[in-house]
Amino acid sequence: ETGIFFWMALLLWSLICLAPASRRMPIAMGCWTAVVIALGYYWRPTVLYLSPLAAMAFLLPFRRGNQRLLTGALVVALGPWLLSYPWRHLTQKYKPGSYAEFCGYGMFKEVLVPPDNALLAPVREDYTAAIRRDLVNGHLPLDGVSIGENQALAKKMAAIFANAGIGRLIRTYALRYIAKVAKAMLFFLGVPGGTSDDENGNFSHAVFTLWPPPDSLNQMIGWDAKWVQFNPQPYRGGAAIGKLLDMLRPVYTCLVLASSVLSLLWLAVSIKQADPVGLTLTAIPLALLFLHALTLQAADRYAAPVYPIMLANGVIVIRSCARFLSRSRH
């Protein structure tokens, strides 16, 4: 997530600051931007799908286009796909259809296919029980059914969905899918929706509960248990930084949600005013959230790299409004 934030921030800086300053070298600037997107792809593949939007943002600051500028935009749109080909080729070669399994997990989380569907007959009882466990006041949280406590079931169902055809299931439940995408997008924008799927908890569950019984953790990591002097003392809580972060978490949650709303408003204003800076700083981060909403993978870590950008947008909007009011008074 830290790496994704870095590449997103670098992409936005390149489009807003570097591209206008390098207008005499549009093709070289296009190559640079394509490399940034491609390197972001190697951290998270969905970054690749931002390339057409980045190409449009590349052209926005310039009122008049020319052949070299259009060539640079074309490099931004297509270059990342060429640079990402080696990994995409190997993925398809050694694990074909892996995207279907990933989307299947999202379908499991958001209950796209109703449990009474004949397709889910082998897992209906377990799936219904998992849904009931996560209900809050009769409703599922925005992030859906927890995968952490249902890893084996989620994997089995992802395989069922993949074999049945992800596209076919989406077409069958088109309206339901649109509603689930909207629900996931609300979660990504920071709307509180119950307890999220904590991947730290998932890791602990995998290591200490699902670890093969014949193996010990000491053997697997090469740790010599007799070196007891290096063992850390048991943690009994009360760490100052942990307590401080826990106290600040509700404040941070409110700030993220407020900044997301301000980013949406700024996007609307930027479209009306054809403001290239506003469009770039809002459309690209929101597009990354939307791409993950399309997969129904409502996990907070997918949105985490975008939140610092949303917070920065909130500061910009508040500052702009303050300057506007100040000029109006004068």
Salt bridges, closest charged atoms under 4 A:
GLU1 OE2 - ARG44 NH2 2.38
GLU1 OE2 - ARG301 NH1 3.40
GLU101 OE1 - LYS95 NZ 3.88
GLU110 OE1 - LYS183 NZ 3.68
ASP197 OD2 - LYS109 NZ 3.08
GLU199 OE1 - ARG301 NE 2.75
ASP224 OD2 - LYS226 NZ 2.19
ASP246 OD1 - ARG249 NH2 2.95
